Amino acid sequence: MPRPAALAWLRVHPLPGAPTLGRLVAGTAVIPCALGRSGIRAVKREGDGASPRGVFRLRGGFYRPDRFSVRPATPLPLRAIRPDDGWCDAKADRRYNRPIRLPSPTSAEAMWRDDGLYDLVLDLDHNRGPIRPGAGSAIFMHIAREGFRPTEGCVALRPADLRRLLRRLGPNTRIVIGPLPARPKRARGS
């Protein structure tokens, strides 16, 4: 059976009246998701707890090899996480918003987590090139907490939904988080 074509777009919308809960629309599928504890914001800052509004590509991701007997199926590049993998969130560090090895002399998030949130994780390309210190780090699509409790700025899905979605994602898939800003109307005659 041929593999289904990769999706061009994923769209994430907050639920009315519940800014930390959302819907991820992937083709005809509508998937519940958790968003940042501060909802979605156009201007993301380190530690603000907001999911960034905008259009992002999927850079690839990571999985825990002790939790998956085989690499999850996806056309995206995935690398097995090691126990000493981390992600730098120290604004003044030259490695800010990049994968690093732990221990680190500056602040960093552990990728190998006991809570399972990063058993499967995708890098959403927020603030990854050029990297602006303090504009937010470690913005991922990952596994949701029980009850879709808010994230620190990521988009989180149930494990089964994330695994199914991975099969339909490719290097050209883009994710739109929140409403896009309206284009200015062109004046007549211009």
C-alpha positions in Angstrom: 0.0 0.0 0.0 1.5 3.4 -1.0 2.4 5.9 1.8 -0.1 8.8 1.9 1.3 12.1 0.6 2.8 14.4 3.2 0.6 17.2 4.4 1.5 20.7 3.2 -0.1 22.4 6.2 -1.0 21.9 9.9 -3.1 24.5 11.5 -3.4 25.1 15.3 -6.3 27.1 16.6 -7.0 27.8 20.3 -10.5 26.8 21.6 -12.8 29.8 22.3 -12.6 30.6 25.9 -9.8 28.1 26.6 -6.5 29.7 25.3 -4.4 26.8 26.6 -6.4 24.2 24.7 -6.5 23.9 20.9 -7.3 21.9 17.8 -4.7 20.9 15.3 -6.2 20.5 11.8 -4.2 18.0 9.6 -6.0 17.5 6.3 -9.5 16.2 7.4 -8.4 15.2 10.9 -9.0 17.4 13.8 -6.8 16.6 16.8 -7.0 18.0 20.3 -3.8 19.6 21.6 -2.4 21.5 24.6 -0.9 25.0 24.1 1.3 27.3 26.3 0.1 28.3 29.7 -0.1 31.9 28.4 -2.0 31.0 25.2 -0.7 32.1 21.8 1.3 35.3 21.4 2.7 37.1 18.4 5.8 38.2 20.3 7.4 35.3 22.1 9.8 35.8 25.0 11.9 33.3 26.9 9.9 32.0 29.9 6.6 33.7 29.1 4.8 30.4 28.7 3.3 31.4 25.4 3.1 29.3 22.2 4.4 31.5 19.4 2.0 32.7 16.7 3.3 32.2 13.1 4.2 29.8 10.4 7.0 27.3 11.1 8.6 24.4 9.3 9.3 21.1 11.0 13.1 20.7 11.3 12.9 17.1 12.4 12.9 15.6 15.8 13.9 13.1 18.4 12.6 9.9 20.0 13.5 7.8 23.1 14.9 4.5 21.8 14.1 2.7 25.1 10.4 3.6 24.6 10.2 2.8 20.9 11.5 -0.6 19.7 11.9 0.8 16.1 12.3 4.4 14.9 8.9 6.0 14.5 7.8 6.0 10.8 8.1 9.5 9.2 9.8 11.1 6.3 11.2 13.7 8.7 14.7 13.3 10.1 14.5 11.7 13.6 17.4 11.0 15.9 17.5 8.8 19.0 17.7 10.9 22.2 20.6 10.0 24.6 20.5 10.4 28.4 22.9 13.4 28.1 21.0 15.3 25.5 19.8 18.8 26.4 18.5 22.0 24.9 20.1 25.3 25.9 17.7 27.9 27.3 20.3 30.3 28.7 19.8 33.6 26.8 23.4 34.7 27.2 24.9 31.4 26.1 26.2 31.2 22.5 24.4 27.8 22.3 21.0 29.3 23.1 18.1 27.5 21.5 20.3 24.6 20.3 20.7 21.0 21.2 23.6 20.5 23.7 25.3 17.8 25.9 24.5 17.7 29.6 25.7 18.6 32.1 25.9 22.3 31.1 27.4 25.1 33.0 24.4 27.3 32.0 20.6 26.6 32.0 19.4 23.8 29.8 16.4 21.6 29.5 16.9 17.8 29.7 15.6 16.0 26.6 15.6 12.6 28.3 12.7 13.0 30.7 11.1 10.7 33.2 7.6 12.1 32.5 7.6 10.9 28.9 6.7 14.3 27.3 9.8 14.1 25.1 9.6 10.4 24.2 8.7 11.8 20.7 9.4 15.5 19.9 9.6 17.7 16.8 11.5 20.9 16.5 9.1 23.6 15.2 11.8 25.9 14.0 10.8 28.8 16.1 13.7 31.2 16.6 16.2 28.8 15.0 17.7 31.0 12.2 18.7 33.5 12.9 18.6 32.8 16.6 17.6 35.9 18.7 18.6 35.6 22.4 15.6 35.8 24.6 13.0 35.2 21.8 12.1 31.8 23.0 13.7 28.3 23.0 12.8 24.7 22.8 9.5 25.2 21.0 8.4 21.7 20.1 5.5 19.5 19.2 5.6 16.7 21.9 3.5 14.4 24.0 0.8 16.0 26.1 0.4 15.8 29.8 -2.6 14.0 31.3 -5.7 16.1 30.8 -4.0 18.4 28.2 -2.4 20.5 30.9 -0.7 23.6 29.5 2.8 23.5 28.1 5.6 26.1 28.5 5.0 27.2 24.9 4.9 24.1 22.8 2.1 22.2 21.1 1.3 18.9 22.7 -0.7 15.9 21.5 -1.8 12.5 22.8 1.0 9.9 22.0 -1.2 7.9 19.6 -2.2 11.1 17.7 1.4 12.3 17.4 2.6 8.8 16.1 -0.2 8.7 13.5 0.5 12.3 12.4 4.2 11.7 12.0 3.5 9.4 9.0 1.9 12.3 7.2 4.6 15.0 7.9 7.5 15.8 5.6 10.3 18.3 5.1 7.9 20.7 3.3 5.1 20.5 5.9 4.4 23.8 7.6 2.6 24.4 10.9 0.5 27.6 11.4 0.0 28.4 15.1 -2.9 30.9 15.7 -4.4 33.3 13.3 -2.2 34.9 10.7 -2.0 38.7 10.7 -4.2 40.2 8.0 -2.5 41.4 4.9 -2.8 45.2 4.4 -5.2 46.0 1.7 -3.6 47.6 -1.4 -4.8 51.1 -2.3 -6.6 51.3 -5.6 -4.4 52.2 -8.4 -1.2 50.9 -6.8 
